[in-house]
């Protein structure tokens, strides 16, 4: 084990492995260049559907409105480069103020997040069993 990992507790190592697995799952199911920031936005939308872009921005620390807009576009059906995107997010006009766009997951977005969460739970359970086996072998 690398020297800097020796100071970590078992739960901290589990969290790092879970984050690594989550990113690997997302990259294998979306694209190899999906960023952690896009995944955080996706999670935030999952828990806060229907917020405006400005309201969503208040939930995301250290994200600019420009970065949020670009990432939302790149998670939608058409990316900022006008290429076909994954179609996980959609922006809908607010019926009370057409200048405001509300952010929602599409059906594909909901399916992806649910599969992603299930894969994360499965990996977490497996790492806990592995740790318990190694602890009982001592």
C-alpha positions as CSV (number, residue, x, y, z in Angstrom):
1,X,0.0,0.0,0.0
2,X,1.3,3.5,-0.8
3,X,2.7,5.4,2.1
4,X,0.1,8.2,2.0
5,X,-2.7,5.7,2.2
6,X,-1.4,4.1,5.5
7,X,-2.8,7.0,7.5
8,X,-6.3,6.5,6.2
9,X,-8.9,4.7,8.2
10,X,-10.9,1.8,6.7
11,X,-14.0,4.0,6.2
12,X,-11.9,6.7,4.5
13,X,-10.4,4.1,2.2
14,X,-13.9,2.7,1.5
15,X,-15.1,6.2,0.6
16,X,-12.2,6.7,-1.8
17,X,-12.8,3.4,-3.5
18,X,-16.5,4.2,-3.7
19,X,-15.7,7.6,-5.4
20,X,-13.3,5.9,-7.8
21,X,-15.9,3.2,-8.6
22,X,-18.6,5.8,-9.2
23,X,-16.4,7.7,-11.6
24,X,-15.4,4.6,-13.4
25,X,-19.0,3.5,-13.7
26,X,-20.1,6.9,-15.1
27,X,-17.2,7.0,-17.6
28,X,-18.0,3.5,-18.8
29,X,-21.7,4.2,-19.3
30,X,-21.5,7.9,-20.5
31,X,-18.2,8.9,-22.0
32,X,-14.6,8.6,-21.0
33,X,-14.3,12.4,-20.6
34,X,-17.2,12.9,-18.2
35,X,-16.0,15.1,-15.3
36,X,-16.6,14.9,-11.6
37,X,-18.2,18.3,-11.8
38,X,-20.8,17.1,-14.3
39,X,-21.5,14.1,-12.0
40,X,-22.0,16.4,-9.0
41,X,-24.4,18.5,-11.1
42,X,-26.3,15.4,-12.1
43,X,-26.6,14.3,-8.4
44,X,-27.7,17.8,-7.4
45,X,-30.4,17.8,-10.1
46,X,-31.5,14.3,-9.0
47,X,-32.2,15.7,-5.5
48,X,-33.5,19.1,-6.6
49,X,-35.5,18.6,-9.7
50,X,-37.3,21.7,-11.1
51,X,-35.0,24.3,-9.7
52,X,-34.0,27.2,-11.9
53,X,-30.3,27.4,-13.0
54,X,-29.7,30.2,-10.6
55,X,-31.3,28.2,-7.7
56,X,-29.3,25.2,-8.7
57,X,-26.2,27.3,-8.6
58,X,-26.8,28.1,-4.9
59,X,-26.6,24.3,-4.2
60,X,-23.3,23.9,-6.0
61,X,-20.3,25.3,-4.3
62,X,-17.5,26.9,-6.4
63,X,-19.3,26.6,-9.7
64,X,-19.9,29.6,-11.9
65,X,-23.0,30.2,-13.9
66,X,-21.0,29.8,-17.1
67,X,-19.6,26.4,-16.0
68,X,-23.1,25.3,-14.8
69,X,-24.7,26.3,-18.1
70,X,-22.0,24.6,-20.2
71,X,-22.2,21.4,-18.1
72,X,-26.0,21.3,-18.2
73,X,-25.8,21.6,-22.0
74,X,-23.2,18.9,-22.2
75,X,-25.5,16.6,-20.2
76,X,-28.5,17.4,-22.3
77,X,-29.5,16.0,-25.8
78,X,-27.3,18.6,-27.6
79,X,-23.9,19.6,-26.3
80,X,-22.3,23.0,-26.4
81,X,-20.5,21.8,-29.6
82,X,-23.9,21.1,-31.2
83,X,-23.1,17.3,-31.0
84,X,-25.5,14.7,-29.8
85,X,-25.3,14.5,-26.0
86,X,-26.3,11.8,-23.5
87,X,-29.8,13.4,-23.0
88,X,-29.7,13.1,-19.2
89,X,-30.9,16.6,-18.4
90,X,-33.6,18.8,-19.9
91,X,-34.3,22.5,-19.4
92,X,-37.9,23.6,-19.4
93,X,-39.3,27.1,-19.5
94,X,-41.0,28.3,-16.3
95,X,-44.6,28.9,-17.2
96,X,-44.7,32.0,-15.0
97,X,-41.5,33.5,-16.4
98,X,-40.4,32.2,-19.8
99,X,-36.9,33.7,-19.3
100,X,-36.3,31.2,-16.4
101,X,-35.3,27.7,-17.3
102,X,-36.0,24.9,-14.9
103,X,-33.7,21.8,-14.7
104,X,-35.0,18.3,-14.7
105,X,-33.6,14.8,-15.3
106,X,-35.0,13.0,-18.3
107,X,-36.2,9.4,-18.1
108,X,-32.7,8.4,-19.3
109,X,-31.2,10.6,-16.6
110,X,-33.3,9.0,-13.9
111,X,-32.4,5.5,-15.1
112,X,-28.7,6.3,-15.2
113,X,-28.7,7.8,-11.7
114,X,-30.6,4.8,-10.3
115,X,-28.2,2.3,-12.0
116,X,-25.3,4.4,-10.8
117,X,-26.5,4.3,-7.2
118,X,-27.2,0.6,-7.3
119,X,-23.7,-0.1,-8.7
120,X,-22.3,2.1,-5.9
121,X,-24.3,0.3,-3.2
122,X,-23.2,-3.1,-4.6
123,X,-19.5,-2.0,-4.7
124,X,-19.8,-0.7,-1.1
125,X,-21.3,-3.9,0.1
126,X,-18.6,-5.9,-1.6
127,X,-15.8,-3.9,-0.1
128,X,-17.3,-4.2,3.4
129,X,-17.5,-8.0,3.0
130,X,-13.9,-8.1,1.7
131,X,-12.7,-5.9,4.7
132,X,-14.6,-8.2,7.2
133,X,-13.0,-11.3,5.7
134,X,-9.5,-9.9,6.0
135,X,-10.2,-8.7,9.6
136,X,-11.5,-12.1,10.6
137,X,-8.5,-13.8,9.0
138,X,-6.1,-12.0,11.3
